[in-house]
Amino acid sequence: MLDRIWGDVLAAQAPPGERGVLLTALLALAVVLVPRAWQVARHAVTIAHEGAHGVAALLAGRRLSGIRLHSDTSGLTVSKGRPTGPGMVLTAAAGYPGPALLGLAGALLLRERHALAVLWLAVLLLGLLLLLVRNFYGLYVVLVAGAAVAAVSWWGSDQVQSLAAYAGVWFLLLAAPRPVLELQALRRRGRARDSDADTLARLTGLPGLVWVLLFLLLTVGCLVVGARWLWLGA
């Protein structure tokens, strides 16, 4: 079975064509813009956000204690180590760009026509995240997401797999800037004093607004580059 999965992952799949790329982009955009759909789909962004914090903490040499995901789409990643310094800055800075960078990696794979690799990579990352989640709701969200992607990866036709991979990558790219804008809206109302941007402001001396603008620049930049790669892959 593993040989079959590995062979399928390395193989190239036919892209959905320009119409399929456009339709998946419009679908993802609708999910981001429609409030009721966004309320549910935002959990995927939170998973990527907290996962990015976790990866950055490990790369910085910190000890990762666990990740919690909540029903209001918020999350928390706890790591142990020095409370200041480059490692803590890297950990705090990774969250908001995380979904965009993950989407950009997916767009690169789709440009090379590896749609199934995108899906199985998502299953792998969700499986690893499952080992780090420390609350019941977080386990539930990650299990549901992982089971859904695994089902499409295993039983979906080539066309369904390709469309699902494009829709997922488009969603990550299009969704990534929205939490940054939401963050600044909360900051203006004084309701995000412990946000990543404000934590980074305390760690570095740079104003929180500068960090918000950097997050926005990174997420929009990934969207522009990723969209070009997705269109080229069609």
C-alpha positions in Angstrom: 0.0 0.0 0.0 2.8 2.4 0.9 4.5 1.6 -2.5 1.2 2.5 -4.3 0.8 5.8 -2.3 4.5 6.8 -2.9 4.2 6.0 -6.6 1.0 8.0 -7.0 2.6 10.9 -5.1 5.6 11.1 -7.3 3.5 10.8 -10.5 2.2 13.8 -12.3 -1.6 14.4 -12.5 -3.4 16.3 -15.2 -4.4 19.8 -14.1 -8.0 20.8 -14.2 -7.5 23.3 -17.1 -8.0 27.1 -17.0 -11.7 26.7 -16.3 -11.1 24.4 -13.4 -8.5 26.7 -12.0 -10.8 29.7 -12.3 -13.8 27.9 -10.7 -11.7 26.6 -7.8 -10.4 30.2 -7.2 -13.9 31.6 -7.3 -15.1 28.9 -4.9 -12.3 29.6 -2.5 -12.9 33.4 -2.7 -16.6 32.8 -1.9 -15.7 30.8 1.2 -13.4 33.6 2.4 -15.9 36.4 1.7 -19.2 34.8 2.8 -19.4 35.2 6.6 -21.1 31.9 7.4 -18.7 29.9 5.3 -15.7 31.8 6.6 -16.8 31.1 10.2 -16.3 27.3 9.5 -13.4 27.4 7.1 -11.3 29.7 9.3 -10.5 26.7 11.4 -8.2 25.5 8.5 -6.4 28.9 8.7 -6.0 28.5 12.5 -4.6 25.0 12.1 -2.0 26.3 9.6 -1.3 29.4 11.8 -0.7 27.4 15.0 1.2 24.7 13.1 3.6 27.4 11.8 4.2 28.6 15.4 5.0 25.0 16.3 7.4 24.5 13.4 9.2 27.8 14.1 9.5 27.0 17.8 11.2 23.6 17.0 13.5 25.2 14.4 14.5 27.8 16.9 15.4 25.1 19.4 12.5 25.7 21.8 10.6 22.8 23.4 7.1 22.6 22.1 4.6 21.9 24.9 1.5 21.6 22.8 -1.2 23.3 20.6 -4.8 24.1 21.5 -7.5 24.9 19.0 -10.8 26.5 20.1 -14.3 26.5 18.8 -14.2 30.3 18.2 -11.3 29.6 15.7 -8.7 31.0 18.0 -5.7 28.9 19.0 -2.6 28.8 21.2 0.8 27.3 20.8 2.9 26.9 24.0 6.7 26.4 23.8 9.4 26.6 26.5 12.7 28.4 26.2 14.1 31.9 26.5 11.3 34.4 26.8 13.3 36.8 24.5 15.8 36.6 21.7 15.8 35.5 18.1 14.1 32.2 18.8 11.1 33.8 20.4 10.9 36.4 17.7 10.9 33.7 15.0 8.2 31.7 16.9 5.9 34.7 17.3 6.4 35.9 13.7 5.6 32.6 12.0 1.9 32.4 12.7 0.2 34.8 10.3 2.5 34.1 7.3 2.1 30.4 7.9 -1.0 29.7 5.9 0.3 31.8 3.0 3.6 30.1 2.9 1.9 26.7 3.1 -0.3 27.8 0.2 2.7 28.9 -1.8 4.4 25.5 -1.3 1.2 23.9 -2.6 1.0 26.2 -5.6 4.6 25.2 -6.5 3.7 21.5 -6.4 0.6 22.2 -8.5 2.7 24.1 -11.0 4.7 20.9 -11.4 1.4 18.9 -11.7 1.6 17.1 -8.3 -1.9 17.5 -7.1 -1.9 14.2 -5.1 1.3 15.2 -3.4 -0.4 18.3 -2.1 -3.2 16.2 -0.6 -0.9 13.6 1.0 1.3 16.3 2.3 -1.7 17.8 4.0 -2.6 14.4 5.5 1.0 14.0 6.8 1.1 17.5 8.3 -2.3 17.0 10.0 -1.2 13.7 11.3 1.9 15.2 12.9 -0.2 18.1 14.3 -2.6 15.6 15.9 0.3 14.4 18.1 0.8 17.9 19.5 -2.8 19.0 20.1 -3.7 19.1 23.8 -7.5 19.7 23.9 -10.5 17.7 22.8 -11.9 20.3 20.3 -8.6 20.6 18.7 -8.3 16.8 18.2 -11.8 16.8 16.7 -11.1 19.6 14.2 -7.8 18.1 13.1 -9.2 14.5 12.8 -12.2 15.8 10.7 -9.9 17.7 8.4 -7.4 14.9 8.1 -10.1 12.3 7.4 -11.7 14.5 4.7 -8.4 15.0 2.9 -7.4 11.4 3.2 -10.7 10.2 1.8 -10.3 12.4 -1.3 -6.7 11.3 -1.6 -7.6 7.6 -1.5 -10.9 7.3 -3.2 -11.3 10.4 -5.3 -10.8 10.3 -9.1 -7.8 12.1 -10.6 -10.1 15.0 -11.5 -11.6 15.2 -8.1 -8.1 15.1 -6.5 -6.9 17.8 -8.8 -9.9 20.1 -8.1 -9.6 19.5 -4.4 -5.9 20.3 -4.3 -6.4 23.5 -6.3 -9.4 24.6 -4.1 -7.4 24.0 -0.9 -4.3 25.9 -2.1 -6.4 28.8 -3.4 -8.2 28.9 -0.1 -4.9 29.2 1.9 -3.6 31.9 -0.4 -6.8 33.9 -0.5 -7.6 33.5 3.2 -4.2 34.3 4.6 -4.5 38.2 4.4 -8.0 38.3 6.0 -6.9 37.4 9.6 -4.2 40.0 9.3 -6.8 42.6 8.5 -9.0 41.3 11.3 -6.1 41.5 13.7 -5.6 45.2 13.0 -9.3 45.9 13.4 -9.1 44.3 16.9 -5.9 46.3 17.7 -7.6 49.6 16.8 -10.3 48.8 19.3 -7.7 47.8 22.0 -8.8 44.2 22.0 -5.6 42.4 20.9 -3.0 43.5 23.4 -1.5 40.0 23.5 -1.5 39.4 19.7 1.5 38.2 17.8 2.1 41.7 16.5 2.1 43.2 20.0 4.2 40.4 21.4 6.7 41.1 18.6 6.6 44.8 19.4 7.6 44.1 23.0 10.4 41.7 21.8 11.9 43.9 19.1 10.9 47.5 19.8 9.3 47.8 16.4 5.7 49.1 16.6 2.9 46.5 16.3 1.6 48.2 13.2 4.9 47.6 11.5 4.5 43.9 12.1 0.9 43.9 10.9 2.1 45.6 7.7 4.9 43.0 7.3 2.3 40.2 7.8 0.1 41.8 5.1 2.9 42.3 2.7 4.0 38.6 3.1 0.5 37.2 2.7 -0.4 39.3 -0.3 3.0 38.6 -1.9 2.4 34.9 -1.5 -1.0 35.3 -3.0 0.3 37.1 -6.1 3.2 34.6 -6.7 1.0 31.6 -5.9 -1.8 32.7 -8.2 0.7 33.0 -11.0 2.0 29.5 -10.4 -1.5 28.1 -10.2 -2.4 29.6 -13.5 0.8 28.4 -15.1 0.1 24.9 -13.8 -3.3 24.9 -15.6 
